Amino acid sequence: MSAMSNFAETVVPNADVEPVLSVRDLKTSFLTSKGWVEIVKGISFDIGPRETLAVVGESGSGKSVTALSIMRLLDPEMSRVDGSVKLAGRELLKLSPGEMRNIRGRQMGMIFQEAMTSLNPLQTVGQQIAEVLSIHGLYSGQAALKEAERLLDRVRIPGAASRLKDYPHSLSGGMRQRVMIAMALACKPKLLIADEPTTALDVTIQAQILQLIKQLQQEEGMGVLFITHDMGVVAEVADRTVVMLQGKAVEADSTEVIFERAENPYTRALIAAVPKLGQGSQKGPQHFPILDRKTGTIVTGRERPDTVRHDAEPVLRVKDLTKRFDIPGGLFSGPSGRVHAVEKVSFDLRAGETLSLVGESGCGKSTTGRAIMRLIEPQSGEVSIEGTDIRALDKERMRDMRRHIQMIFQDPYASLNPRINIGEAIAEPFLTHKLGTRQQAREKAMDLLERVGLSPDMASRFPAQFSGGQRQRICIARALSLEPKVIVADESVSALDVSIKAQVVNLMMDLQEQFGLSYLFISHDMAVVERISHQVAVMYLGEIVEKGPVAAVFGNPQHPYTKRLMAAVPVPDPARRKQLRPVSNDEVKSPIRPVDYVPPQRDYREISPGHIVQAWGDDWKV
Amino acid sequence: MSVIAEETPRVPPAEPGFFTKARKILLGRPETAFATGMIVVFIFIAIFAPVLAPYDPLAQSVIKINRLPSQENWLGTDQFGRDVLSRLIYGSRNSLLFGFISPVLAALFGTMLGVVAGYFGGIVDRLISRVIDLLLAFPELLLAILIAAVLGGGFWNIIAVITVAFIPGFARVARAQTLSVKQEPYVEAAIATGVRTPVIIVRHIIPNIMAPIVALMTLWVASAIRIEASLSFLGIGTRPPNPSWGNIIRDGLNSLFGSPWPIIGAGIAITLVVLSFNLVGDAIRDALDPSTAR
């Protein structure tokens, strides 16, 4: 690896300024049952003041371990860290645990992915911030609380003074992450380490947090080490980028260079796999370009024919679907409120068509999918498959009807029974509906395994032996074993690494072509949605606010919420990084209503053929 | 340069087989290996009691009452002149049989009740749960004494007594596990493909809740042996003259100053077996639930 030696030069930001953090040849090993295993295999980089360095890689690349090694948060009995980590010239790896505690929080702030588990549920946020301040001896008592309020204000939490007395559970995910940032910044650290800080957040909230980190960095002049798997986020925040693969830095350079002319095939594959908004073609859904890792060339894939049966009746018709959940009150009183999870949702899905439901968490998109599957019983509305209203079917006939509509779930690790081998798992639906003999079921399972890109001789293996992407392929095979007409894919690719995601989406498109499948694709990922869908419906607080052909909705968004959603998607274009966008503090509102709430009558207007927008009320007036 | 994260079908590594795993659990730590060995020895003794016992455990002899250990009778004799060692050896049969049958039966019924309550919920759950709560309110031993006092002693009565006393524990665990497994997407996936409820319970729920139940079962083998001994000691367990470790102690108590060896022998046997099953049970629980592992 001659390239390694070059990194040291390319990663030095500015020779005149002393770097805040300087990492040289960092190696981390873990003690496993097979002895010491090296996870991080020699990483070097520098971070200057006001600079953001992104460490990017897929799961298992060692990026989080790198961060933990720098903070020395690994269990010293189970791990070994070699090399050199200098914070403002001071070697961290040689410090005693006591000295290190002083550095952490004081000179080095940290934020993590799970803001909820990082906060103590039994203390108010004010107490927790004040505690950080008093531990490091900066403020105490009332002064600490006063400072905490100022910090909450700095992270743009509205009404900071009243929020001090809130407990973590009463804050939303985005607000909690802001509190975490406030705590990390409490002692004005020189370095902020952010480990996937926005991964668990909705896209509009992610945009807010990223903006906030950028602004605070400018104001405080600190260096930021940003760990992420998302190339879009990298382009948004990072000055320089280190790409990690299997514990090694395969490429390190300024973010612009990485995006424009990355040399390493892995880096190029990562960038190629990032879905970019605004690349959807007028010709309907197209494959993701996949980089051939052997030759290093990008394979765009042949053009997909139009799979939609425009002439036929829709296979799935949903009309005025409504689902509300009661919030139980006391023992003898009625419900204390009601979650209007799905409110009069209507759409049609034709054979060979993909309709995507997009929206942020809590918008009711998953509930819609589950209500259509009758995994939960909707209150009212009509769901018909090829003209049969499935809501009117009794248990027995519903069971038969399930042949035609199948579901793929989000978590590939949990959607397969760990005690049943995958051959049997795929054959189970086939046998349940008595579509053939055991022998035929086995052959079917083998055939399907091959079709989803796995090998038939894996049929006797158990789910635990497969990776996430492979498991999702198995789930797809299981859904296909009944030859359904409609597949409801609920966040089916959201949990996958970006390159795997691209491959699974491509597979789904291929299968659509082969079997004439219709997909109801439920996702929060706008860029994937743009790739895969013919039609898109944007959901907000249980209602569809805008729907139509993808090109129309994404190309000419009308509803303010659609616009906000589009604007929040990270753009993998480093040139846009310098623009500071205004930070909005808007939260997604709650769909919890009083018991006697009557949803307003909605008007819709048609912008262009098929492109329908809900008339929005005063709350959207700017 | 090797490039990974590729989705070409790599051949996944084979999982260690059941026996490899079982061996690791049972023989992994020295104390567990000792306990496993102990259990094997006691089972061996129980099976081959007729071969190993030097005398008929019921044969009385007026001339050999309350003898101290000798060449002839290694652990001496009791107040009826019966050979204590032979009674201990035959007593292991009763004790172990009780020890195994009750927890297995309790696990069977308890799991069934728990799964039904957990899976169907609603009124069924409320009914089963309340009955279980009621049973749980009484200590096992007290409940066992109560029922034994009403029904009288005897092999099957005692089995029934201990089983009933153990059912709530298994039902509780099974119910809680079912509630969480029911939420798993693979169960939902099975519902979505139209799999019938009984099949879902048998194929998708029960295999996935068995681990803690097996661990509980092993731990309760020890309790069952202990409870049987207590009941026999109180005279409402195994009926004399049939030997059981509990009634050997009871008989020995009357002639404590003549020969303490019945009590010492039976006491050691009970201690060893109970300790061994507890150790093995702990090992299984640790292996199945990483959060409690050391």
Interface residues (C-beta under 8 A of the other chain):
Chain A: E58 G60 L245 Q246 V250 N264 P265 Y266 A269 R293 M373 L375 M398 R399 D400 R402 R403 Q406 M407 F409 Q410 D411 A414 S415 L416 N417 P418 R419 I420 E428 P429 T432 H433 G453 L454 S455 M458 R461 F462 A464 Q465 F466 S467 G469 Q470 C475 R478 A479 L482 D497 S499 I500 Q503
Chain B: M1 S2 V3 I4 A5 E6 E7 P9 V11 P12 P13 A14 E15 E184 P185 Y186 E188 A189 A190 I191 A192 T193 G194 V195 R196 V199 R203 H204 P207 N208
